[in-house]
Amino acid sequence: MTIWVDADACPRVIKDILFRAAERTQTQVILVANQSLAVPPGKWVRSITVPKGFDIADNHIAAEVQKGDLVVTADIPLAAEVMEKGAQALNPRGELYRDDTIRQRLNMRDFMDTLRASGIQTGGPPPISQSDRQDFANALDRYLQQQAKP
């Protein structure tokens, strides 16, 4: 099992949680970004730098992910794509995307894109809060515990 991270937009505090979990559980974490990233020394965390361009990092993750892997992303289309391959997706706020709601999330994302394209200011997501950090850490721990069970 590998944890893939859509690292271009992943907050540093979430990456730090992943780094600690990788060492603690000896789970491979791979950060994919279009720029070089600093990762802690050790054999459980590495980064892959892809060329700059629209969805290049997402496409790399989608191509490499395997059934049973976890993808950390706030990108709903990427989450839907990796779920179709049998992986799970977790957003940086601690929400595990679910098969029964991903289609609805995609529709809402498309609707918001349409609003923005027509000039309506929709604002962005709020900054990651302390409770978001805790929710993410808890969801990650639950996932890793489930994977550790025989």
N, C-alpha and C positions, 0 to 999 in steps of 0.2 A: 504494500500500500504506500502510495506517495501522496503528499500534499503539494498541490500546485498552487502558486500564488500569482494572481494577476497584479503584479507588483507596481505598475506605473502609478496607480491611484490608491494603493493600499497605504493607510496611515502607518507611520513609523511605530507607533505604540502597538499596533496589531502585529507588525512584523516581529517586534521584540517578544511578544507573547508566543508567536510561532517558533522563534529561535529557541526559547527556553523549553517549550514542549518537545521540540525535535530532539534535543539532547536528553531530556528526561525519559522519553519513551523510545529513543533510538529509532525515530521515524524520519524518513527522507523528506525534506522540504526543499522544493525547487521554486525560486522566484524567477518569473519571466517578465522582462521589461525591455524598453527600447533605449535604455541607457545603462551604463555600468552601475552596479549596486554594490555597496560594501556589505559583506556578510561576515559573521563571526567565524573564526577558524574552527575546524572540526570536520568530521566526515558526514554529518547529517544535514547540513545546509549548503546549498550551492545556488548560484544564479546563472541564468542564461540571458545574454543580451541579443535581442533580435533587431533587425533593421527598423528604422523609423518608418511609420506609415500607419494608415488607418487599419485597425484590427489585426495588425501583424502579431502582436503578443497573444491576443485571443485565439487567433488561428493556430498558432504554435501549440498552445495548451490544448485546444480541441483535437489537434492531430495526435498528440502524444498521450493524452489521458487514457487510462484503462479502467475497466469495470472495477469498482471497489475503491478507487482513488477519491480524494477530496479536493475540490477546487475552491479557493477563497477568492471571491470576486463580488463586486457590487454591480457588475454588468449582467443584466437579466438575460439578454440573448445568449451570452456565453454560458450562463448557468443552465439555460434550457438545453443548449447543445450538448453539454457534458452529461446532463442527466439522461439524455436519450442514449448515451453510450454506457449507461450503468454506473456512472460516477455520482457522487453527491456534491452539492454546492452549498457553501456557507458564506453569507455576506459579512463584512467587517463589523456589523452591528450585532452579530450573534444570531441571525435568523437563518435557519436551515431551510433552503428552498424545498418546496414539496411538489410532488407530481400533480396533486389535485388543485394547486393554486398557481403554478408557473404560467399557464396560458393566460390567466387573468392578469398577472403581473406584466406579461408581454404586451397585452392589449392596452393597459394603462400607460406603459412606457411609450408606446406608439402614439397614443392620444396626446401625451405631454409633448412629444416631439412635434406633432402637428401644431399644437398651440404655439410653441416657441418659433416654429418656422413662419407662422403668421404674424409674428411680432409681439405676441403676448409674453410679458415677463412672468415666468413661473417660479423663479428663485431656485436655489440649489438645496441640497440636503444640509441640515444643521451639522456643525462640527461633531466629531465623535465625543460623546460624554463619558464620564466615569462609569455610569451604569451600562453604556454600550460596550465599554471595554470589559466589564465584568460579565455581561451577557455573552460576549464573544468567547472569553476564556472558559466559561461554563459549558457552552455549546461544544467547543473544541474538546474539552475534557470528556464530555459525554460520548462524543464520536470516537475518540481514541480508546476509551474504555470498552465500547461496543466492539471495536476492531480487535481488541486484545483477547476477547472471550473466544474459547475454542469452538 
